[in-house]
Amino acid sequence: MSACERAALCFLLLLGLSQTPLYVTAGKILIWPGEFSHWLNVKVIIDELIARGHDVTIITHSATPSVNTDQSRGYSVEIIQVPYTKQELVDTLDKLLKYLVYDLPNDNLIQAFLNIKELIDLRTEQNQVICGELFAREDLLEKWRKEQFDVLLTDPLYMCGELLALKLNLPFIISLRFSIGSVMERLCGQLPAPPSYVPAIGLSYTDHMDFPQRVKNVLFILSQDILFKLLVMVKWDHIYTEFLGKPTTLCETMGKADIWLIRTYWDFEYPRPLLPNFKFVGGLHCKPAKPLPKEMEDFVQSSGDDGIVVFSLGSMIRNLSNERANTIASALGQIPQKVLWRYKGEKPETLAPNTRIYEWIPQNDLLGHPKTKAFITHGGTNGIYEAIYHGVPMVGLPLFADQPDNINHMKTKGAAVMLDFNKMETKDLKQAISDVINNPSYKESMMRLSRIHHDQPMKPLDQAVYWIEFVMRNKGAKHLRVEAHNLTWYQYHCLDVAAFLLSIIALVVFIFVKTCSWLFRKCFRKTPAKSKKE
């Protein structure tokens, strides 16, 4: 074999190796999941990790309303006993959601703040109970230390997962859509967010802000930071210090995360600065549509050329007021499309024959069906990404939290119409559905976003799993964390440098002025003898 042939073979071998994906041998992964849609997102990752041969252990509590504790699913489960029931937890959440949806718009600012604070305080107390019960189980902590896990994946919907990672000396990964006002990402993760073009979540601004909007954006971000420190850090810092056994804070602990998996992507987000350890994996749960159940498929096919509309307000809204339900049902009954509505409440009196109610629908499969013309949604991130994945334009009825901001993103990108859930009338919803279906610009805009979503070098789920395995392979990813974590606030903003430079400038100006003053007096001061002669 000639030297040229050997070189060619070596090149082909290296090329082949470069195309081979990197895997780790079966590792051990600890999961601290969230609830509801948060659980659905992490469950997709868990299934993929198990499919790749990893050993997964989930930590949850006895009152969980979402986490599937059936160990036949391929993972182990450790259940922390808490002194409240699943129903009590669900009732607390329902009370919060009912207030946010129906009562908040009618309260003044002070009353709204006090009511929300009371409900959040109750939710925080339940979370703190879980933490206390977790760290009281020294037997479990010792067991997990001996098992020598490789990494911990946590969702900060429930705090203390990151603290558990430090107690077990494990690298950890945070998975989230966003924190309140993105405060955790900015203050704890050090993610840059210039307020001149990165709008605060909650204002529904775009990255094109005029001067008054930028003023409001700056003030809003400052207020969020202050509220976070007053209402969140004050409640958690002492607990983190107590459980860790040395002085620390919630933000300092979260800032030690090796990777942040953010469940959005640039088909949805406005362009903004990033850090090496922030990875955007929006739509990781999306997948091609599967065939519908026969009864449902027959109903869909009966729509003919008019097609269908899919309607869901998510898994957390279990009931609507009779007035709102009848307003919606009346509007749905006036469109030519057939409607599949996920709804658990009392059957509306105005429900029309073209509308069927289901307690659960295969949402992804329906959105991927060729007869689907529009998606009516509350604006949850999971539903939005399924719509983007399949290219279905939307009518948004945002209710609370990030939903108004989510729908506004899609509206500004030309893929959705947004209505006020509490103020809309039957004619408004009917007109919105008609516009989205009959105006081709909405479909074209959504298809453009869908092409962006699919045009990635790696699928979102593969990317999420890759970075988890990356942390496992490298025993962490501290080399991706910026030095900003070790700087004080005034060092981060270079205020000490500015003060030093201003001091030098002031000293130079002072010396210059004094020198000029001395020279002026020296040159123009009249001597006594000369003055007398004159």
Secondary structure per residue as TSV (DSSP state, phi and psi in degrees):
chain	resnum	aa	ss	phi	psi
A	1	M	-	360.0	129.9
A	2	S	-	-74.4	165.2
A	3	A	H	-62.4	-36.9
A	4	C	H	-64.8	-41.0
A	5	E	H	-66.9	-41.4
A	6	R	H	-62.7	-40.5
A	7	A	H	-63.1	-40.7
A	8	A	H	-64.4	-41.8
A	9	L	H	-64.5	-40.4
A	10	C	H	-61.8	-40.8
A	11	F	H	-63.4	-44.4
A	12	L	H	-64.3	-38.0
A	13	L	H	-63.9	-45.9
A	14	L	H	-63.6	-39.2
A	15	L	H	-62.9	-42.6
A	16	G	H	-63.4	-42.1
A	17	L	H	-64.6	-36.7
A	18	S	H	-67.3	-24.6
A	19	Q	T	-88.5	-6.0
A	20	T	S	-84.3	123.2
A	21	P	-	-65.0	148.1
A	22	L	-	-82.8	129.2
A	23	Y	-	-124.7	160.1
A	24	V	-	-111.7	155.5
A	25	T	-	-65.3	160.1
A	26	A	S	-47.6	120.4
A	27	G	-	-112.2	-179.8
A	28	K	E	-119.7	123.8
A	29	I	E	-124.6	131.5
A	30	L	E	-102.0	134.5
A	31	I	E	-120.9	128.7
A	32	W	E	-115.6	91.8
A	33	P	-	-88.2	168.6
A	34	G	-	-94.1	-162.1
A	35	E	S	-119.7	168.6
A	36	F	T	55.5	-126.7
A	37	S	H	-64.1	-27.6
A	38	H	H	-63.7	-40.0
A	39	W	H	-65.5	-40.7
A	40	L	H	-59.6	-38.4
A	41	N	H	-67.5	-46.7
A	42	V	H	-72.5	-27.1
A	43	K	H	-63.5	-37.2
A	44	V	H	-61.2	-42.9
A	45	I	H	-65.5	-42.3
A	46	I	H	-59.3	-45.7
A	47	D	H	-60.4	-39.9
A	48	E	H	-70.5	-38.6
A	49	L	H	-62.8	-41.8
A	50	I	H	-65.0	-40.7
A	51	A	H	-62.0	-27.4
A	52	R	T	-89.6	6.7
A	53	G	T	94.3	8.2
A	54	H	-	-83.2	152.1
A	55	D	E	-95.1	116.9
A	56	V	E	-113.3	132.2
A	57	T	E	-121.7	127.3
A	58	I	E	-105.5	134.9
A	59	I	E	-107.1	123.6
A	60	T	E	-140.8	-174.5
A	61	H	E	-122.2	165.1
A	62	S	T	-69.1	-15.3
A	63	A	T	-103.4	13.5
A	64	T	-	-60.4	130.0
A	65	P	S	-90.7	-6.9
A	66	S	S	-126.9	-42.5
A	67	V	-	-66.4	126.8
A	68	N	-	-79.3	114.4
A	69	T	-	-94.8	12.2
A	70	D	-	-73.7	108.4
A	71	Q	G	-73.8	-7.8
A	72	S	G	-70.6	-7.8
A	73	R	G	-72.9	-7.7
A	74	G	S	108.6	-1.1
A	75	Y	S	-124.1	159.9
A	76	S	E	-91.0	153.3
A	77	V	E	-131.5	131.6
A	78	E	E	-113.5	121.4
A	79	I	E	-105.4	121.2
A	80	I	E	-89.1	123.8
A	81	Q	-	-76.6	131.7
A	82	V	-	-123.5	153.9
A	83	P	S	-84.8	28.5
A	84	Y	S	-141.6	161.2
A	85	T	-	-96.3	166.9
A	86	K	H	-58.5	-40.7
A	87	Q	H	-65.2	-38.5
A	88	E	H	-64.5	-39.9
A	89	L	H	-65.7	-44.0
A	90	V	H	-65.0	-39.3
A	91	D	H	-62.8	-40.4
A	92	T	H	-61.3	-44.4
A	93	L	H	-66.7	-42.6
A	94	D	H	-61.9	-38.6
A	95	K	H	-63.9	-41.3
A	96	L	H	-64.8	-45.8
A	97	L	H	-65.5	-41.7
A	98	K	H	-60.6	-40.9
A	99	Y	I	-66.0	-44.9
A	100	L	I	-63.1	-37.4
A	101	V	I	-80.3	-46.4
A	102	Y	I	-105.4	-39.4
A	103	D	I	-94.0	-33.3
A	104	L	G	-55.8	-43.7
A	105	P	G	-61.1	-18.8
A	106	N	G	-99.6	-5.1
A	107	D	S	-93.5	152.4
A	108	N	-	-76.1	170.1
A	109	L	H	-59.0	-45.3
A	110	I	H	-67.1	-45.4
A	111	Q	H	-64.6	-39.4
A	112	A	H	-63.0	-43.2
A	113	F	H	-60.8	-44.7
A	114	L	H	-66.5	-40.6
A	115	N	H	-67.3	-45.1
A	116	I	H	-64.4	-40.7
A	117	K	H	-61.0	-41.1
A	118	E	H	-62.8	-43.9
A	119	L	H	-70.3	-39.8
A	120	I	H	-68.2	-36.8
A	121	D	H	-59.8	-40.5
A	122	L	H	-65.0	-42.0
A	123	R	H	-65.1	-38.1
A	124	T	H	-65.3	-40.3
A	125	E	H	-61.1	-39.9
A	126	Q	H	-63.8	-40.7
A	127	N	H	-64.3	-40.7
A	128	Q	H	-67.3	-31.7
A	129	V	H	-64.0	-42.4
A	130	I	H	-59.7	-44.3
A	131	C	H	-61.4	-45.5
A	132	G	H	-61.2	-43.7
A	133	E	H	-67.2	-34.2
A	134	L	H	-64.2	-51.9
A	135	F	H	-79.8	-6.4
A	136	A	H	-80.1	-15.5
A	137	R	-	-88.2	76.2
A	138	E	H	-61.9	-29.2
A	139	D	H	-64.9	-40.4
A	140	L	H	-68.5	-43.4
A	141	L	H	-59.7	-42.4
A	142	E	H	-67.7	-38.5
A	143	K	H	-61.6	-44.8
A	144	W	H	-67.1	-34.1
A	145	R	H	-62.9	-41.9
A	146	K	H	-69.2	-29.1
A	147	E	H	-72.7	-18.2
A	148	Q	T	54.0	66.4
A	149	F	-	-67.3	156.8
A	150	D	S	-93.0	-30.8
A	151	V	E	-162.3	156.9
A	152	L	E	-122.1	132.4
A	153	L	E	-109.0	125.5
A	154	T	E	-132.2	149.4
A	155	D	-	-115.3	118.2
A	156	P	T	-73.6	11.0
A	157	L	T	-57.8	-35.6
A	158	Y	S	-114.1	121.8
A	159	M	T	-75.0	166.1
A	160	C	T	97.7	-10.2
A	161	G	H	-62.5	-42.9
A	162	E	H	-68.3	-32.0
A	163	L	H	-69.1	-37.8
A	164	L	H	-61.4	-39.1
A	165	A	H	-60.4	-42.0
A	166	L	H	-67.2	-39.2
A	167	K	H	-63.1	-34.1
A	168	L	T	-94.5	1.6
A	169	N	T	57.7	48.6
A	170	L	-	-114.1	144.5
A	171	P	-	-66.8	149.4
A	172	F	E	-140.3	156.4
A	173	I	E	-123.6	134.9
A	174	I	E	-101.7	133.1
A	175	S	E	-119.3	123.8
A	176	L	E	-160.4	161.0
A	177	R	S	-83.8	-53.9
A	178	F	-	-170.2	156.2
A	179	S	-	-94.1	174.9
A	180	I	G	-58.9	113.9
A	181	G	G	66.5	15.2
A	182	S	G	57.6	27.8
A	183	V	H	-66.2	-41.9
A	184	M	I	-62.5	-41.7
A	185	E	I	-64.8	-41.2
A	186	R	I	-76.0	-51.2
A	187	L	I	-83.0	-36.5
A	188	C	I	-95.7	-38.2
A	189	G	S	-92.1	-7.9
A	190	Q	-	63.1	27.0
A	191	L	-	-72.4	121.5
A	192	P	-	-63.1	138.9
A	193	A	-	-145.4	72.6
A	194	P	-	-56.9	119.2
A	195	P	T	-68.3	-7.7
A	196	S	T	-70.9	-26.3
A	197	Y	T	-145.0	4.0
A	198	V	S	-108.4	103.6
A	199	P	-	-72.2	144.4
A	200	A	-	-71.2	142.1
A	201	I	T	-69.2	126.1
A	202	G	T	119.5	-19.6
A	203	L	S	-95.8	-16.0
A	204	S	-	60.4	31.6
A	205	Y	-	-87.9	162.8
A	206	T	-	-99.9	-174.0
A	207	D	S	-81.3	0.7
A	208	H	-	-107.2	92.8
A	209	M	-	-111.7	137.6
A	210	D	-	-81.7	-179.5
A	211	F	H	-60.4	-49.4
A	212	P	H	-59.9	-36.5
A	213	Q	H	-67.6	-37.5
A	214	R	H	-67.2	-37.0
A	215	V	H	-61.4	-48.7
A	216	K	H	-64.9	-36.7
A	217	N	H	-63.0	-44.9
A	218	V	H	-61.8	-47.6
A	219	L	H	-65.2	-37.6
A	220	F	H	-65.9	-42.4
A	221	I	H	-64.3	-42.8
A	222	L	H	-60.3	-43.2
A	223	S	H	-65.0	-38.1
A	224	Q	H	-63.9	-41.3
A	225	D	H	-62.7	-42.5
A	226	I	H	-65.5	-44.7
A	227	L	H	-63.7	-38.3
A	228	F	I	-60.7	-43.7
A	229	K	I	-69.8	-36.7
A	230	L	I	-78.7	-42.7
A	231	L	I	-95.6	-27.4
A	232	V	I	-104.4	-55.5
A	233	M	I	-65.4	-35.5
A	234	V	H	-63.6	-33.1
A	235	K	H	-80.8	-21.5
A	236	W	H	-112.8	-28.5
A	237	D	H	-59.6	-43.2
A	238	H	H	-68.4	-30.9
A	239	I	H	-70.0	-42.4
A	240	Y	H	-64.1	-38.8
A	241	T	H	-64.2	-43.1
A	242	E	H	-63.7	-47.4
A	243	F	H	-75.1	-31.0
A	244	L	H	-79.7	-25.5
A	245	G	T	87.8	9.7
A	246	K	S	-155.7	159.7
A	247	P	-	-59.1	128.9
A	248	T	-	-159.7	177.3
A	249	T	-	-134.1	163.8
A	250	L	H	-58.4	-45.5
A	251	C	H	-67.1	-41.1
A	252	E	H	-61.7	-39.6
A	253	T	H	-67.4	-47.3
A	254	M	H	-63.1	-32.9
A	255	G	T	-65.9	-12.9
A	256	K	T	-84.3	1.0
A	257	A	-	-58.6	138.7
A	258	D	S	-77.5	-41.0
A	259	I	E	-138.3	141.9
A	260	W	E	-111.7	116.9
A	261	L	E	-95.0	109.2
A	262	I	E	-97.6	125.8
A	263	R	S	-87.0	47.5
A	264	T	-	-140.1	179.2
A	265	Y	-	-153.7	178.8
A	266	W	T	-77.2	-4.6
A	267	D	T	-72.7	-19.5
A	268	F	T	-113.2	-45.0
A	269	E	S	-76.2	156.0
A	270	Y	-	-82.8	147.1
A	271	P	-	-57.8	139.0
A	272	R	-	-158.9	164.6
A	273	P	-	-67.7	150.2
A	274	L	-	-127.6	167.9
A	275	L	-	-117.2	157.5
A	276	P	T	-59.7	-27.3
A	277	N	T	-99.2	13.5
A	278	F	E	-105.3	120.3
A	279	K	E	-121.9	124.6
A	280	F	E	-92.1	118.3
A	281	V	-	-128.8	41.4
A	282	G	T	-60.2	137.8
A	283	G	T	81.2	22.0
A	284	L	T	-65.6	-19.2
A	285	H	T	-89.4	-8.1
A	286	C	-	-73.5	148.0
A	287	K	-	-159.0	163.2
A	288	P	-	-58.0	150.0
A	289	A	-	-70.7	143.9
A	290	K	-	-103.5	163.2
A	291	P	-	-59.6	145.8
A	292	L	-	-81.7	158.3
A	293	P	-	-56.1	148.9
A	294	K	H	-57.0	-46.3
A	295	E	H	-61.0	-40.4
A	296	M	H	-71.0	-39.8
A	297	E	H	-63.0	-39.2
A	298	D	H	-62.4	-41.7
A	299	F	H	-65.3	-41.8
A	300	V	H	-62.7	-44.7
A	301	Q	H	-66.2	-26.9
A	302	S	T	-69.7	-8.4
A	303	S	T	-75.0	-16.0
A	304	G	G	65.1	-142.6
A	305	D	G	-74.8	-18.4
A	306	D	G	-69.6	-30.1
A	307	G	-	80.0	-166.0
A	308	I	E	-127.5	161.9
A	309	V	E	-121.4	131.7
A	310	V	E	-100.7	132.5
A	311	F	E	-132.3	123.1
A	312	S	E	-151.7	136.1
A	313	L	-	-104.7	20.6
A	314	G	-	87.9	179.7
A	315	S	S	-85.8	-15.7
A	316	M	S	-89.0	-25.3
A	317	I	-	-88.9	108.7
A	318	R	-	-97.6	-15.6
A	319	N	-	-156.5	155.1
A	320	L	-	-124.8	159.6
A	321	S	-	-65.6	152.9
A	322	N	H	-59.0	-37.9
A	323	E	H	-63.7	-45.7
A	324	R	H	-68.5	-40.4
A	325	A	H	-63.2	-40.9
A	326	N	H	-71.4	-34.8
A	327	T	H	-61.5	-45.1
A	328	I	H	-66.6	-48.0
A	329	A	H	-61.1	-37.8
A	330	S	H	-64.0	-41.2
A	331	A	H	-66.7	-42.4
A	332	L	H	-63.4	-33.1
A	333	G	T	-71.5	-11.4
A	334	Q	T	-101.9	7.1
A	335	I	S	-106.6	153.0
A	336	P	S	-75.7	-15.8
A	337	Q	S	-76.7	156.5
A	338	K	E	-81.7	147.9
A	339	V	E	-125.2	132.1
A	340	L	E	-110.4	113.8
A	341	W	E	-117.0	118.6
A	342	R	E	-81.0	114.1
A	343	Y	-	-157.3	131.4
A	344	K	-	-107.3	-4.1
A	345	G	S	-81.2	-171.3
A	346	E	-	-65.5	139.3
A	347	K	-	-61.4	124.0
A	348	P	-	-65.0	144.8
A	349	E	T	-66.9	-26.9
A	350	T	T	-94.2	12.4
A	351	L	-	-62.3	129.3
A	352	A	-	-98.9	163.5
A	353	P	T	-62.2	-23.1
A	354	N	T	-79.9	-2.5
A	355	T	E	-117.9	129.6
A	356	R	E	-118.1	139.1
A	357	I	E	-102.0	134.9
A	358	Y	E	-130.4	142.0
A	359	E	S	-71.3	-26.5
A	360	W	-	-147.5	143.2
A	361	I	-	-131.7	148.0
A	362	P	-	-77.2	81.0
A	363	Q	H	-57.4	-47.3
A	364	N	H	-60.6	-41.4
A	365	D	H	-69.3	-35.9
A	366	L	H	-69.0	-42.2
A	367	L	H	-66.8	-26.3
A	368	G	T	-87.6	0.3
A	369	H	S	-77.3	137.9
A	370	P	T	-62.9	-18.2
A	371	K	T	-88.9	-3.5
A	372	T	E	-75.9	125.0
A	373	K	E	-103.8	-30.5
A	374	A	E	-157.6	160.4
A	375	F	E	-128.9	118.5
A	376	I	E	-95.3	121.6
A	377	T	E	-142.2	155.9
A	378	H	-	-79.6	-14.5
A	379	G	-	99.9	21.5
A	380	G	-	-66.8	148.2
A	381	T	H	-61.7	-38.7
A	382	N	H	-61.8	-47.4
A	383	G	H	-65.1	-39.7
A	384	I	H	-61.1	-42.7
A	385	Y	H	-71.4	-31.4
A	386	E	H	-66.1	-37.4
A	387	A	H	-67.1	-41.3
A	388	I	H	-63.4	-45.3
A	389	Y	H	-56.4	-42.2
A	390	H	H	-97.5	-3.3
A	391	G	T	72.8	43.3
A	392	V	-	-109.5	119.7
A	393	P	-	-67.6	161.2
A	394	M	E	-129.6	153.3
A	395	V	E	-111.8	118.6
A	396	G	E	-99.1	130.0
A	397	L	-	-121.7	69.6
A	398	P	-	-64.3	145.8
A	399	L	-	-114.8	-45.4
A	400	F	S	-165.3	178.3
A	401	A	T	54.7	-129.6
A	402	D	T	-82.9	-3.1
A	403	Q	H	-62.4	-45.7
A	404	P	H	-59.0	-40.2
A	405	D	H	-66.2	-40.7
A	406	N	H	-61.0	-49.2
A	407	I	H	-65.6	-36.0
A	408	N	H	-64.7	-35.9
A	409	H	H	-57.2	-47.0
A	410	M	H	-70.4	-32.7
A	411	K	H	-65.3	-46.2
A	412	T	H	-67.7	-21.6
A	413	K	T	-90.1	3.9
A	414	G	T	79.9	17.2
A	415	A	S	-111.5	4.4
A	416	A	E	-154.9	157.0
A	417	V	E	-112.1	136.7
A	418	M	E	-113.7	134.0
A	419	L	-	-122.8	155.5
A	420	D	-	-83.5	115.2
A	421	F	T	-57.0	-40.3
A	422	N	T	-83.4	-21.7
A	423	K	T	-105.4	-16.8
A	424	M	-	-65.2	146.2
A	425	E	-	-107.3	173.1
A	426	T	H	-55.4	-44.2
A	427	K	H	-64.9	-32.8
A	428	D	H	-65.9	-46.0
A	429	L	H	-67.4	-41.2
A	430	K	H	-60.5	-45.2
A	431	Q	H	-65.4	-39.6
A	432	A	H	-62.3	-44.1
A	433	I	H	-63.3	-43.8
A	434	S	H	-61.3	-42.7
A	435	D	H	-62.6	-46.0
A	436	V	H	-64.7	-36.5
A	437	I	H	-80.1	-41.1
A	438	N	H	-94.1	-18.1
A	439	N	-	-91.7	110.3
A	440	P	H	-63.7	-16.8
A	441	S	H	-63.9	-32.3
A	442	Y	H	-67.3	-44.5
A	443	K	H	-65.1	-42.0
A	444	E	H	-63.0	-42.4
A	445	S	H	-64.2	-41.5
A	446	M	H	-68.2	-36.3
A	447	M	H	-66.4	-34.1
A	448	R	H	-64.4	-43.4
A	449	L	H	-64.7	-37.1
A	450	S	H	-64.0	-40.3
A	451	R	H	-64.5	-39.2
A	452	I	H	-62.9	-42.9
A	453	H	H	-61.7	-42.8
A	454	H	H	-79.0	-17.9
A	455	D	-	-90.1	68.3
A	456	Q	-	-126.4	149.8
A	457	P	S	-68.1	-20.3
A	458	M	S	-147.8	139.1
A	459	K	-	-62.2	146.5
A	460	P	H	-54.2	-42.4
A	461	L	H	-64.8	-42.2
A	462	D	H	-63.0	-37.1
A	463	Q	H	-67.3	-42.8
A	464	A	H	-60.5	-46.0
A	465	V	H	-67.8	-37.3
A	466	Y	H	-57.4	-45.2
A	467	W	H	-73.0	-29.0
A	468	I	H	-65.1	-46.0
A	469	E	H	-69.2	-29.7
A	470	F	H	-60.1	-46.3
A	471	V	H	-63.5	-37.4
A	472	M	H	-67.2	-42.5
A	473	R	H	-64.2	-38.6
A	474	N	T	-102.7	10.5
A	475	K	T	56.4	37.4
A	476	G	-	122.0	177.6
A	477	A	-	-143.0	45.3
A	478	K	G	-64.5	-22.2
A	479	H	G	-69.9	-10.0
A	480	L	G	-96.7	-6.5
A	481	R	S	-84.9	133.3
A	482	V	-	-75.6	156.5
A	483	E	G	-68.1	-12.4
A	484	A	G	-56.1	-26.7
A	485	H	G	-63.0	-22.9
A	486	N	G	-103.7	9.6
A	487	L	S	-105.1	149.5
A	488	T	-	-76.2	169.3
A	489	W	H	-63.0	-35.7
A	490	Y	H	-77.7	-29.0
A	491	Q	H	-70.4	-39.9
A	492	Y	H	-59.2	-41.0
A	493	H	T	-92.0	8.8
A	494	C	T	56.4	32.4
A	495	L	H	-70.2	-31.7
A	496	D	H	-67.9	-38.0
A	497	V	H	-66.3	-43.5
A	498	A	H	-61.9	-41.7
A	499	A	H	-63.9	-40.9
A	500	F	H	-63.6	-47.5
A	501	L	H	-64.8	-40.0
A	502	L	H	-65.0	-35.0
A	503	S	H	-65.8	-42.2
A	504	I	H	-62.3	-45.1
A	505	I	H	-61.9	-44.0
A	506	A	H	-62.3	-39.8
A	507	L	H	-66.0	-43.2
A	508	V	H	-63.0	-43.5
A	509	V	H	-63.0	-41.8
A	510	F	H	-61.8	-46.7
A	511	I	H	-63.4	-42.2
A	512	F	H	-61.4	-46.2
A	513	V	H	-63.8	-43.2
A	514	K	H	-64.8	-40.7
A	515	T	H	-63.7	-46.0
A	516	C	H	-62.1	-41.4
A	517	S	H	-63.2	-42.0
A	518	W	H	-65.5	-44.2
A	519	L	H	-63.8	-39.4
A	520	F	H	-61.7	-45.7
A	521	R	H	-66.7	-35.7
A	522	K	H	-67.7	-40.2
A	523	C	H	-82.5	-32.4
A	524	F	H	-113.0	2.3
A	525	R	-	-76.7	130.9
A	526	K	-	-83.4	136.5
A	527	T	-	-77.5	156.3
A	528	P	H	-63.6	-39.0
A	529	A	H	-67.0	-43.9
A	530	K	H	-63.9	-38.6
A	531	S	H	-65.4	-38.3
A	532	K	H	-68.9	-41.8
A	533	K	H	-63.7	-40.6
A	534	E	-	-65.6	360.0
